[in-house]
Each structure stands twice: as C-alpha cells, then as structure tokens.
C-alpha cells in the first residue's frame, strides 16, 4: 500500500509553522509497510482541500490528513470531506459521552460544541482522541471497485501521534498483512554520533525486517527499533534481540527500554530505594522540580524545590556561605555543592540536586561562558552521613534549550547515583 500525507493550514504555507507532523507520519507508516509518495501542504480552503483529496486518492491507496478538525471557522477539513465523499454526519454516542465526561471531570459545563464535535462522517471508523476532544476518522472510499482510505486527524502533534500509534498504524498493518513491533530505547548523556559509533556493529548486522531509527530531541537522543514481517513470533524475537543487544552495549547511557521519561525512571528508583528528593535551582528556574512533579504520584518522593537566583536568597534560604560566593562566584561547583547540601538539610530529603549556571544569551565570560552549568548532588549514605558530588557541564544553544539541557544533566546525575545505590542494595 502507498499513501500521501496532506497537512492542512495556511500557517504552513506562510512559514508561520513548520510541518513536523508529516515527518512523524512517514516514519510510522514505513514501519507499517506503507510507503509515502508525497507530502503536501494545503490551504484552509474547502475547494483547495477537495481538489487535493481528489488528486491524492486517484494516485494512492491512502490519503492521511492532519489539521482543520477544530471548532473555529478556519477548520474546514470535516466539511470538505463531506462534500468530497457526498455523505452525511451521524452522532457517535460513545465519542459524545466521553467528551462530556471529560468536561465534567474538569469542572466545566458541557457546551453545545461537544455534540458537533461528536458528529462522525457516515461509514467512518472512529480514531479515539485520548489527548484532546476532536476524534479522528478512517473513511473507506470506493473508486471504480478499488477501495481507498481517507484518514482525518487533528493537527495538534500529541493528539495526532497518539492516534497514529494506537489506531492508524495497527489498522493498516492489518491490511498489509504484516506484523510490526516498535520498541523505544531511551538514552541520556550521549549525542547521536557517539551513540551511532557505539551501536554501529549491531546496526550493521540487523536481521531482515528490523531497522533502527535515531530520534534526537532538545535534551539528547533516543532510539527506536522497528521489526516487520509476516510471522509475529519471529518479528517479536528479532526485535527483542536487537533491543537487548543495544541496551547492553550502551548500558551507561540507556535508562529505559520502554516509553517512559527520565523523570519517570527516577521516580521509580526513588520509590524502590525509599528515598525522597529535593531540588535547588538557579539557572533552571524550577524546571527540574517541574519535570519531577509532572510524574503522577511524585508527592510520594518529591519533598521541596527551591528557586534561588539571587545570591542573598542562596545565603538565606540554603545557607550558602557569603565567602564561597565571593571567592568562587555564584556559578561554581563550590556553590552548587552548598546549594545541594542546604536543600537536602532544609527539606529533610535523602538526595538533592542543584544547578547554578549561565543560560544566556548574556552574562558569559571567557572562563564562564554561556552554556556552562555547575551541578551539585548531596545524598545520605547507608550510615546516614551526607556525601556530596559536583560536576560542570557545557552546552550550546539559546536560553530555553540551555535550560532544558541543564535540567537533563542534573536529572542524569540523579539517575546515575540512584542506579548505583539501588545496585549496591
């Protein structure tokens, strides 16, 4: 089977937004045995959308469409599909009930829009939206005896990505007669090139039907092992062998072989070691605490977070010594160490991490450039004594990217220590 990807939105044609959805869709479809022939950006015009549906479905088995399913007047995809298919809308009671319940559970009164939102094109298979309100649809279309498919999904990346993985890829994998397995390998503290060098021999000897994708992001790079074939048992076995080999080879950098974040992994380690954590942040402005507390259930191990940009705040809140600040400067491992110890003692935690650095764009010097961060880690050992470790990390980027990378470096430091402590136990 082959497909065309159609991204709806004037903002894509004016350069206001980069089309990141198309790349994700293509990578997912390849794993399902579906090749992509074209990627098209289309204006928010019903005539333009209908013309594009006509062209794409004359050439391809599947037209996958993102965008234009929202409640505003410039969202015209559903209406365009109605005109193209010459069909009617029907109320999907399950979609309606789910959206009403979601509204009520958040303390909001259901609006009239929810019923409009739950209207589905007749004959469509609903793609549940677990991340938002607008459902997606897979709609069969028969053209001269050959069945083709029009797939409609929201343009919001997290909604579309969840739909692709939960419904669209399994649907078309079944149509193509293949079994596919995707397995994530989550890494931290290593770049794409260095990681590729470590796993090069494994990558050079992948079994037929298995491929390896590198997925860089602001904080680092992850891997995805994909295996495809007609025999489910063989596919699953090939995939697991590859994942295990890579995880073993890159053990120092792999924190998970499941789809969890670094902060989720840290949370599990904190629970298993029965330790509680505190944070002391200057240059990251609470980002580490935010990431840790984004994990459900984090109240069981997260005690307190301190954001101390000002030197007086460092002294008064965390007992950082004035002489340390004068002698070494706020951005130093000495200050990071005292911040970490101060937060550990003040919060009554078992482990604490601190950051003090220069996120930019200004404030850097030759000795302490923009992108430098000093990290502190304080923890209680088996006999209850406090031990302290420090490190300095350098990166390059704008202010927001630097803050993300600083927070990743701090969490990586925590992860390594917790992993070491849990192994000792």
Secondary structure as GFF3:
##gff-version 3
##sequence-region A 1 425
A	DSSP	beta_strand	2	8	.	.	.	ID=ss1
A	DSSP	alpha_helix	10	13	.	.	.	ID=ss2
A	DSSP	alpha_helix	21	31	.	.	.	ID=ss3
A	DSSP	beta_strand	35	42	.	.	.	ID=ss4
A	DSSP	alpha_helix	46	59	.	.	.	ID=ss5
A	DSSP	beta_strand	62	66	.	.	.	ID=ss6
A	DSSP	alpha_helix	77	85	.	.	.	ID=ss7
A	DSSP	beta_strand	89	91	.	.	.	ID=ss8
A	DSSP	alpha_helix	93	105	.	.	.	ID=ss9
A	DSSP	alpha_helix	113	117	.	.	.	ID=ss10
A	DSSP	beta_strand	119	121	.	.	.	ID=ss11
A	DSSP	beta_strand	124	127	.	.	.	ID=ss12
A	DSSP	beta_strand	136	143	.	.	.	ID=ss13
A	DSSP	beta_strand	146	153	.	.	.	ID=ss14
A	DSSP	alpha_helix	157	163	.	.	.	ID=ss15
A	DSSP	pi_helix	164	168	.	.	.	ID=ss16
A	DSSP	alpha_helix	169	176	.	.	.	ID=ss17
A	DSSP	beta_strand	179	187	.	.	.	ID=ss18
A	DSSP	alpha_helix	192	204	.	.	.	ID=ss19
A	DSSP	beta_strand	210	217	.	.	.	ID=ss20
A	DSSP	beta_strand	220	229	.	.	.	ID=ss21
A	DSSP	alpha_helix	232	249	.	.	.	ID=ss22
A	DSSP	beta_strand	254	256	.	.	.	ID=ss23
A	DSSP	alpha_helix	262	273	.	.	.	ID=ss24
A	DSSP	beta_strand	277	281	.	.	.	ID=ss25
A	DSSP	alpha_helix	287	293	.	.	.	ID=ss26
A	DSSP	three_ten_helix	298	300	.	.	.	ID=ss27
A	DSSP	beta_strand	302	307	.	.	.	ID=ss28
A	DSSP	alpha_helix	311	318	.	.	.	ID=ss29
A	DSSP	alpha_helix	322	328	.	.	.	ID=ss30
A	DSSP	alpha_helix	333	347	.	.	.	ID=ss31
A	DSSP	beta_strand	351	357	.	.	.	ID=ss32
A	DSSP	beta_strand	372	380	.	.	.	ID=ss33
A	DSSP	beta_strand	386	394	.	.	.	ID=ss34
A	DSSP	alpha_helix	399	424	.	.	.	ID=ss35
###
